[in-house]
Amino acid sequence: MFKIVRPAVGESGNAPGRVEKQIRKLLSLDKARSGREDEYEVSSKQCMHGPNCRLGNFCTVGRRRQEVNVLGGLILPVWGTIEKALSKQARQSHKRLCVVHIETTTDNRRIVGLLVPNAAVESVLQDLAWVQDIDD
């Protein structure tokens, strides 16, 4: 007898009999290893929804690696502009302003800034075009 406990959700409501029907034994250790390695490779580029996910590359659910866009530097003067650009987004999760602290793995740099969702990058860059005009 066993029960399934998932980290984010908690105890599963599945009956053990139903779960045992879903589990299949692999006859070969090599098949198990190749399946795990294939899944490991795919998880670096693709979300857990598969290649037909309706969000495409914007979906990061279950990815092993995530590309993030962080807007750093002197942010307060353009905070309102960024807020307006994010408010135009269709998904609620892309509208949030999130301050992040990131430490890079390759060169141990520390970056503090605003997290800009992949789907909102174009909108933010368009709305911040006037800042570049001032600098020129």
DRENMILO-899114 format. One record per residue: residue number from 1; x, y, z of N, C-alpha, C in turn. Coordinates in steps of 0.05 Angstrom, whole numbers. Layout:
<nodes>
num = NUM; nxx = X; nyy = Y; nzz = Z; caxx = X; cayy = Y; cazz = Z; cxx = X; cyy = Y; czz = Z
...
</nodes>
This chain:
<nodes>
num = 1; nxx = 17; nyy = -23; nzz = 0; caxx = 0; cayy = 0; cazz = 0; cxx = 18; cyy = 25; czz = 0
num = 2; nxx = 10; nyy = 45; nzz = -15; caxx = 25; cayy = 70; cazz = -16; cxx = 7; cyy = 93; czz = -22
num = 3; nxx = 17; nyy = 117; nzz = -18; caxx = 2; cayy = 141; cazz = -26; cxx = 21; cyy = 160; czz = -41
num = 4; nxx = 10; nyy = 176; nzz = -58; caxx = 26; cayy = 195; cazz = -74; cxx = 23; cyy = 222; czz = -62
num = 5; nxx = 46; nyy = 235; nzz = -56; caxx = 46; cayy = 262; cazz = -45; cxx = 62; cyy = 280; czz = -64
num = 6; nxx = 50; nyy = 300; nzz = -75; caxx = 64; cayy = 318; cazz = -94; cxx = 71; cyy = 344; czz = -79
num = 7; nxx = 95; nyy = 356; nzz = -85; caxx = 105; cayy = 378; cazz = -70; cxx = 86; cyy = 402; czz = -69
num = 8; nxx = 75; nyy = 410; nzz = -91; caxx = 58; cayy = 434; cazz = -91; cxx = 29; cyy = 429; czz = -84
num = 9; nxx = 19; nyy = 405; nzz = -90; caxx = -9; cayy = 399; cazz = -87; cxx = -16; cyy = 384; czz = -61
num = 10; nxx = 3; nyy = 367; nzz = -53; caxx = -2; cayy = 351; cazz = -29; cxx = -10; cyy = 323; czz = -37
num = 11; nxx = -25; nyy = 310; nzz = -20; caxx = -33; cayy = 282; cazz = -23; cxx = -52; cyy = 279; czz = -47
num = 12; nxx = -46; nyy = 259; nzz = -63; caxx = -62; cayy = 253; cazz = -87; cxx = -88; cyy = 238; czz = -80
num = 13; nxx = -109; nyy = 244; nzz = -95; caxx = -135; cayy = 231; cazz = -90; cxx = -137; cyy = 204; czz = -105
num = 14; nxx = -117; nyy = 196; nzz = -121; caxx = -118; cayy = 171; cazz = -136; cxx = -118; cyy = 147; czz = -117
num = 15; nxx = -134; nyy = 128; nzz = -124; caxx = -135; cayy = 103; cazz = -110; cxx = -110; cyy = 87; czz = -118
num = 16; nxx = -98; nyy = 72; nzz = -100; caxx = -74; cayy = 56; cazz = -107; cxx = -79; cyy = 37; czz = -130
num = 17; nxx = -102; nyy = 25; nzz = -132; caxx = -108; cayy = 6; cazz = -153; cxx = -107; cyy = 20; czz = -181
num = 18; nxx = -117; nyy = 44; nzz = -182; caxx = -116; cayy = 59; cazz = -208; cxx = -88; cyy = 66; czz = -215
num = 19; nxx = -72; nyy = 73; nzz = -196; caxx = -44; cayy = 81; cazz = -201; cxx = -28; cyy = 57; czz = -211
num = 20; nxx = -32; nyy = 34; nzz = -199; caxx = -18; cayy = 10; cazz = -207; cxx = -23; cyy = 2; czz = -236
num = 21; nxx = -47; nyy = 8; nzz = -246; caxx = -53; cayy = 3; cazz = -273; cxx = -38; cyy = 21; czz = -292
num = 22; nxx = -32; nyy = 45; nzz = -283; caxx = -18; cayy = 65; cazz = -299; cxx = 12; cyy = 60; czz = -300
num = 23; nxx = 23; nyy = 46; nzz = -280; caxx = 51; cayy = 41; cazz = -279; cxx = 58; cyy = 17; czz = -296
num = 24; nxx = 79; nyy = 19; nzz = -312; caxx = 88; cayy = -3; cazz = -327; cxx = 118; cyy = -8; czz = -322
num = 25; nxx = 125; nyy = -33; nzz = -320; caxx = 153; cayy = -40; cazz = -315; cxx = 169; cyy = -40; czz = -340
num = 26; nxx = 194; nyy = -29; nzz = -338; caxx = 212; cayy = -30; cazz = -361; cxx = 229; cyy = -55; czz = -358
num = 27; nxx = 232; nyy = -69; nzz = -379; caxx = 247; cayy = -94; cazz = -378; cxx = 277; cyy = -89; czz = -380
num = 28; nxx = 284; nyy = -66; nzz = -390; caxx = 313; cayy = -61; cazz = -395; cxx = 322; cyy = -35; czz = -381
num = 29; nxx = 344; nyy = -37; nzz = -368; caxx = 356; cayy = -13; cazz = -355; cxx = 364; cyy = 8; czz = -376
num = 30; nxx = 373; nyy = -2; nzz = -399; caxx = 381; cayy = 16; cazz = -421; cxx = 357; cyy = 32; czz = -431
num = 31; nxx = 334; nyy = 20; nzz = -433; caxx = 310; cayy = 34; cazz = -442; cxx = 302; cyy = 56; czz = -422
num = 32; nxx = 304; nyy = 49; nzz = -397; caxx = 298; cayy = 68; cazz = -376; cxx = 317; cyy = 92; czz = -377
num = 33; nxx = 343; nyy = 86; nzz = -380; caxx = 363; cayy = 107; cazz = -381; cxx = 359; cyy = 125; czz = -406
num = 34; nxx = 354; nyy = 113; nzz = -429; caxx = 351; cayy = 129; cazz = -453; cxx = 326; cyy = 147; czz = -451
num = 35; nxx = 304; nyy = 136; nzz = -439; caxx = 280; cayy = 151; cazz = -436; cxx = 284; cyy = 175; czz = -417
num = 36; nxx = 299; nyy = 170; nzz = -395; caxx = 305; cayy = 192; cazz = -376; cxx = 322; cyy = 213; czz = -389
num = 37; nxx = 343; nyy = 205; nzz = -404; caxx = 361; cayy = 224; cazz = -417; cxx = 346; cyy = 240; czz = -439
num = 38; nxx = 328; nyy = 227; nzz = -454; caxx = 312; cayy = 242; cazz = -473; cxx = 295; cyy = 263; czz = -460
num = 39; nxx = 282; nyy = 255; nzz = -438; caxx = 265; cayy = 274; cazz = -424; cxx = 281; cyy = 297; czz = -412
num = 40; nxx = 305; nyy = 291; nzz = -403; caxx = 323; cayy = 311; cazz = -391; cxx = 330; cyy = 332; czz = -413
num = 41; nxx = 337; nyy = 323; nzz = -437; caxx = 344; cayy = 341; cazz = -459; cxx = 321; cyy = 358; czz = -467
num = 42; nxx = 297; nyy = 346; nzz = -470; caxx = 274; cayy = 361; cazz = -479; cxx = 266; cyy = 382; czz = -458
num = 43; nxx = 269; nyy = 376; nzz = -432; caxx = 260; cayy = 394; cazz = -411; cxx = 276; cyy = 420; czz = -410
num = 44; nxx = 299; nyy = 421; nzz = -424; caxx = 314; cayy = 446; cazz = -424; cxx = 302; cyy = 466; czz = -443
num = 45; nxx = 288; nyy = 457; nzz = -464; caxx = 277; cayy = 475; cazz = -485; cxx = 247; cyy = 476; czz = -486
num = 46; nxx = 233; nyy = 457; nzz = -474; caxx = 205; cayy = 455; cazz = -478; cxx = 190; cyy = 452; czz = -451
num = 47; nxx = 166; nyy = 464; nzz = -450; caxx = 150; cayy = 462; cazz = -425; cxx = 139; cyy = 434; czz = -423
num = 48; nxx = 127; nyy = 429; nzz = -400; caxx = 117; cayy = 402; cazz = -395; cxx = 91; cyy = 396; czz = -410
num = 49; nxx = 79; nyy = 417; nzz = -423; caxx = 55; cayy = 413; cazz = -438; cxx = 60; cyy = 400; czz = -466
num = 50; nxx = 85; nyy = 399; nzz = -474; caxx = 92; cayy = 387; cazz = -499; cxx = 96; cyy = 406; czz = -522
num = 51; nxx = 102; nyy = 396; nzz = -546; caxx = 107; cayy = 414; cazz = -569; cxx = 83; cyy = 429; czz = -579
num = 52; nxx = 59; nyy = 420; nzz = -572; caxx = 35; cayy = 433; cazz = -582; cxx = 23; cyy = 452; czz = -561
num = 53; nxx = 38; nyy = 462; nzz = -542; caxx = 29; cayy = 480; cazz = -522; cxx = 20; cyy = 506; czz = -536
num = 54; nxx = -3; nyy = 517; nzz = -528; caxx = -14; cayy = 540; cazz = -542; cxx = 1; cyy = 565; czz = -536
num = 55; nxx = 18; nyy = 566; nzz = -515; caxx = 34; cayy = 590; cazz = -510; cxx = 61; cyy = 589; czz = -524
num = 56; nxx = 68; nyy = 566; nzz = -534; caxx = 94; cayy = 563; cazz = -549; cxx = 118; cyy = 567; czz = -530
num = 57; nxx = 137; nyy = 583; nzz = -540; caxx = 161; cayy = 588; cazz = -524; cxx = 157; cyy = 606; czz = -500
num = 58; nxx = 134; nyy = 618; nzz = -498; caxx = 129; cayy = 635; cazz = -474; cxx = 123; cyy = 619; czz = -449
num = 59; nxx = 115; nyy = 594; nzz = -453; caxx = 108; cayy = 577; cazz = -430; cxx = 134; cyy = 566; czz = -417
num = 60; nxx = 136; nyy = 569; nzz = -391; caxx = 160; cayy = 559; cazz = -377; cxx = 154; cyy = 538; czz = -356
num = 61; nxx = 129; nyy = 528; nzz = -356; caxx = 121; cayy = 509; cazz = -335; cxx = 137; cyy = 483; czz = -339
num = 62; nxx = 152; nyy = 475; nzz = -318; caxx = 166; cayy = 450; cazz = -319; cxx = 192; cyy = 451; czz = -334
num = 63; nxx = 201; nyy = 474; nzz = -344; caxx = 226; cayy = 475; cazz = -358; cxx = 249; cyy = 474; czz = -338
num = 64; nxx = 270; nyy = 461; nzz = -346; caxx = 294; cayy = 459; cazz = -330; cxx = 310; cyy = 485; czz = -331
num = 65; nxx = 311; nyy = 497; nzz = -354; caxx = 324; cayy = 523; cazz = -358; cxx = 304; cyy = 544; czz = -366
num = 66; nxx = 307; nyy = 567; nzz = -354; caxx = 288; cayy = 589; cazz = -362; cxx = 304; cyy = 613; czz = -370
num = 67; nxx = 296; nyy = 625; nzz = -391; caxx = 308; cayy = 650; cazz = -400; cxx = 291; cyy = 673; czz = -388
num = 68; nxx = 304; nyy = 690; nzz = -373; caxx = 290; cayy = 712; cazz = -361; cxx = 301; cyy = 739; czz = -371
num = 69; nxx = 283; nyy = 758; nzz = -372; caxx = 291; cayy = 785; cazz = -380; cxx = 289; cyy = 803; czz = -356
num = 70; nxx = 312; nyy = 815; nzz = -348; caxx = 313; cayy = 832; cazz = -324; cxx = 321; cyy = 860; czz = -333
num = 71; nxx = 304; nyy = 879; nzz = -325; caxx = 309; cayy = 907; cazz = -331; cxx = 323; cyy = 918; czz = -307
num = 72; nxx = 348; nyy = 925; nzz = -309; caxx = 363; cayy = 936; cazz = -287; cxx = 371; cyy = 964; czz = -291
num = 73; nxx = 386; nyy = 975; nzz = -271; caxx = 395; cayy = 1002; cazz = -273; cxx = 377; cyy = 1021; czz = -258
num = 74; nxx = 376; nyy = 1046; nzz = -267; caxx = 359; cayy = 1066; cazz = -255; cxx = 330; cyy = 1063; czz = -265
num = 75; nxx = 314; nyy = 1049; nzz = -249; caxx = 288; cayy = 1041; cazz = -258; cxx = 266; cyy = 1060; czz = -249
num = 76; nxx = 269; nyy = 1074; nzz = -226; caxx = 248; cayy = 1090; cazz = -215; cxx = 237; cyy = 1112; czz = -235
num = 77; nxx = 254; nyy = 1125; nzz = -250; caxx = 243; cayy = 1145; cazz = -269; cxx = 225; cyy = 1134; czz = -290
num = 78; nxx = 228; nyy = 1108; nzz = -297; caxx = 212; cayy = 1096; cazz = -318; cxx = 192; cyy = 1075; czz = -307
num = 79; nxx = 189; nyy = 1074; nzz = -281; caxx = 171; cayy = 1055; cazz = -268; cxx = 143; cyy = 1056; czz = -279
num = 80; nxx = 132; nyy = 1080; nzz = -282; caxx = 105; cayy = 1084; cazz = -292; cxx = 102; cyy = 1074; czz = -321
num = 81; nxx = 122; nyy = 1079; nzz = -337; caxx = 122; cayy = 1070; cazz = -365; cxx = 122; cyy = 1039; czz = -366
num = 82; nxx = 138; nyy = 1027; nzz = -350; caxx = 139; cayy = 998; cazz = -349; cxx = 113; cyy = 986; czz = -339
num = 83; nxx = 101; nyy = 999; nzz = -319; caxx = 76; cayy = 990; cazz = -308; cxx = 54; cyy = 991; czz = -329
num = 84; nxx = 54; nyy = 1013; nzz = -345; caxx = 34; cayy = 1016; cazz = -367; cxx = 38; cyy = 994; czz = -388
num = 85; nxx = 63; nyy = 989; nzz = -395; caxx = 68; cayy = 969; cazz = -416; cxx = 59; cyy = 941; czz = -406
num = 86; nxx = 64; nyy = 935; nzz = -381; caxx = 56; cayy = 908; cazz = -371; cxx = 26; cyy = 906; czz = -368
num = 87; nxx = 12; nyy = 929; nzz = -363; caxx = -17; cayy = 928; cazz = -359; cxx = -31; cyy = 921; czz = -385
num = 88; nxx = -18; nyy = 925; nzz = -408; caxx = -30; cayy = 919; cazz = -434; cxx = -30; cyy = 889; czz = -440
num = 89; nxx = -16; nyy = 873; nzz = -424; caxx = -14; cayy = 844; cazz = -430; cxx = -40; cyy = 830; czz = -426
num = 90; nxx = -45; nyy = 809; nzz = -441; caxx = -70; cayy = 794; cazz = -440; cxx = -71; cyy = 776; czz = -415
num = 91; nxx = -50; nyy = 763; nzz = -408; caxx = -50; cayy = 744; cazz = -385; cxx = -44; cyy = 759; czz = -359
num = 92; nxx = -58; nyy = 751; nzz = -338; caxx = -54; cayy = 764; cazz = -312; cxx = -26; cyy = 760; czz = -302
num = 93; nxx = -14; nyy = 737; nzz = -307; caxx = 13; cayy = 731; cazz = -297; cxx = 34; cyy = 749; czz = -310
num = 94; nxx = 28; nyy = 760; nzz = -334; caxx = 47; cayy = 777; cazz = -348; cxx = 44; cyy = 806; czz = -340
num = 95; nxx = 24; nyy = 812; nzz = -324; caxx = 19; cayy = 840; cazz = -315; cxx = 33; cyy = 847; czz = -289
num = 96; nxx = 44; nyy = 828; nzz = -276; caxx = 56; cayy = 833; cazz = -249; cxx = 83; cyy = 846; czz = -251
num = 97; nxx = 88; nyy = 865; nzz = -233; caxx = 115; cayy = 877; cazz = -230; cxx = 129; cyy = 860; czz = -209
num = 98; nxx = 152; nyy = 850; nzz = -215; caxx = 166; cayy = 832; cazz = -196; cxx = 195; cyy = 841; czz = -195
num = 99; nxx = 205; nyy = 849; nzz = -172; caxx = 233; cayy = 856; cazz = -168; cxx = 248; cyy = 830; czz = -161
num = 100; nxx = 270; nyy = 825; nzz = -175; caxx = 285; cayy = 800; cazz = -171; cxx = 314; cyy = 805; czz = -165
num = 101; nxx = 326; nyy = 787; nzz = -151; caxx = 355; cayy = 787; cazz = -146; cxx = 366; cyy = 761; czz = -158
num = 102; nxx = 383; nyy = 763; nzz = -178; caxx = 393; cayy = 740; cazz = -192; cxx = 423; cyy = 738; czz = -188
num = 103; nxx = 433; nyy = 714; nzz = -184; caxx = 462; cayy = 710; cazz = -183; cxx = 469; cyy = 691; czz = -206
num = 104; nxx = 486; nyy = 699; nzz = -224; caxx = 492; cayy = 683; cazz = -248; cxx = 510; cyy = 660; czz = -240
num = 105; nxx = 508; nyy = 638; nzz = -254; caxx = 524; cayy = 614; cazz = -248; cxx = 551; cyy = 615; czz = -261
num = 106; nxx = 554; nyy = 629; nzz = -284; caxx = 579; cayy = 628; cazz = -298; cxx = 600; cyy = 647; czz = -286
num = 107; nxx = 592; nyy = 671; nzz = -280; caxx = 612; cayy = 691; cazz = -271; cxx = 605; cyy = 703; czz = -243
num = 108; nxx = 586; nyy = 691; nzz = -229; caxx = 578; cayy = 700; cazz = -202; cxx = 571; cyy = 729; czz = -200
num = 109; nxx = 558; nyy = 740; nzz = -221; caxx = 549; cayy = 768; cazz = -220; cxx = 522; cyy = 769; czz = -206
num = 110; nxx = 517; nyy = 790; nzz = -191; caxx = 491; cayy = 794; cazz = -178; cxx = 476; cyy = 816; czz = -193
num = 111; nxx = 452; nyy = 810; nzz = -200; caxx = 435; cayy = 829; cazz = -215; cxx = 409; cyy = 834; czz = -200
num = 112; nxx = 402; nyy = 859; nzz = -196; caxx = 377; cayy = 866; cazz = -184; cxx = 361; cyy = 882; czz = -204
num = 113; nxx = 336; nyy = 876; nzz = -209; caxx = 320; cayy = 891; cazz = -228; cxx = 292; cyy = 881; czz = -229
num = 114; nxx = 278; nyy = 890; nzz = -249; caxx = 250; cayy = 882; cazz = -253; cxx = 249; cyy = 858; czz = -273
num = 115; nxx = 234; nyy = 838; nzz = -266; caxx = 230; cayy = 815; cazz = -283; cxx = 209; cyy = 822; czz = -304
num = 116; nxx = 217; nyy = 820; nzz = -329; caxx = 198; cayy = 826; cazz = -352; cxx = 192; cyy = 799; czz = -365
num = 117; nxx = 166; nyy = 791; nzz = -365; caxx = 159; cayy = 766; cazz = -378; cxx = 166; cyy = 766; czz = -408
num = 118; nxx = 172; nyy = 743; nzz = -419; caxx = 180; cayy = 741; cazz = -447; cxx = 158; cyy = 753; czz = -465
num = 119; nxx = 133; nyy = 749; nzz = -459; caxx = 112; cayy = 759; cazz = -475; cxx = 109; cyy = 789; czz = -475
num = 120; nxx = 121; nyy = 802; nzz = -454; caxx = 118; cayy = 831; cazz = -451; cxx = 142; cyy = 846; czz = -460
num = 121; nxx = 163; nyy = 833; nzz = -469; caxx = 188; cayy = 847; cazz = -476; cxx = 185; cyy = 867; czz = -498
num = 122; nxx = 171; nyy = 860; nzz = -520; caxx = 167; cayy = 878; cazz = -542; cxx = 152; cyy = 903; czz = -533
num = 123; nxx = 131; nyy = 899; nzz = -518; caxx = 115; cayy = 921; cazz = -509; cxx = 131; cyy = 940; czz = -491
num = 124; nxx = 147; nyy = 929; nzz = -473; caxx = 163; cayy = 946; cazz = -455; cxx = 184; cyy = 961; czz = -471
num = 125; nxx = 197; nyy = 948; nzz = -490; caxx = 217; cayy = 962; cazz = -507; cxx = 205; cyy = 984; czz = -523
num = 126; nxx = 181; nyy = 980; nzz = -534; caxx = 168; cayy = 1001; cazz = -550; cxx = 161; cyy = 1025; czz = -532
num = 127; nxx = 151; nyy = 1020; nzz = -508; caxx = 144; cayy = 1042; cazz = -490; cxx = 168; cyy = 1056; czz = -479
num = 128; nxx = 191; nyy = 1042; nzz = -478; caxx = 216; cayy = 1055; cazz = -468; cxx = 233; cyy = 1067; czz = -490
num = 129; nxx = 223; nyy = 1068; nzz = -515; caxx = 238; cayy = 1079; cazz = -537; cxx = 245; cyy = 1108; czz = -532
num = 130; nxx = 228; nyy = 1123; nzz = -519; caxx = 233; cayy = 1152; cazz = -514; cxx = 258; cyy = 1156; czz = -496
num = 131; nxx = 265; nyy = 1136; nzz = -479; caxx = 288; cayy = 1139; cazz = -461; cxx = 313; cyy = 1139; czz = -478
num = 132; nxx = 315; nyy = 1122; nzz = -499; caxx = 338; cayy = 1121; cazz = -516; cxx = 340; cyy = 1147; czz = -532
num = 133; nxx = 318; nyy = 1159; nzz = -540; caxx = 319; cayy = 1184; cazz = -555; cxx = 331; cyy = 1207; czz = -537
num = 134; nxx = 325; nyy = 1206; nzz = -511; caxx = 336; cayy = 1226; cazz = -493; cxx = 366; cyy = 1223; czz = -491
num = 135; nxx = 376; nyy = 1198; nzz = -489; caxx = 404; cayy = 1193; cazz = -486; cxx = 420; cyy = 1200; czz = -511
num = 136; nxx = 408; nyy = 1199; nzz = -534; caxx = 423; cayy = 1206; cazz = -559; cxx = 426; cyy = 1235; czz = -563
</nodes>
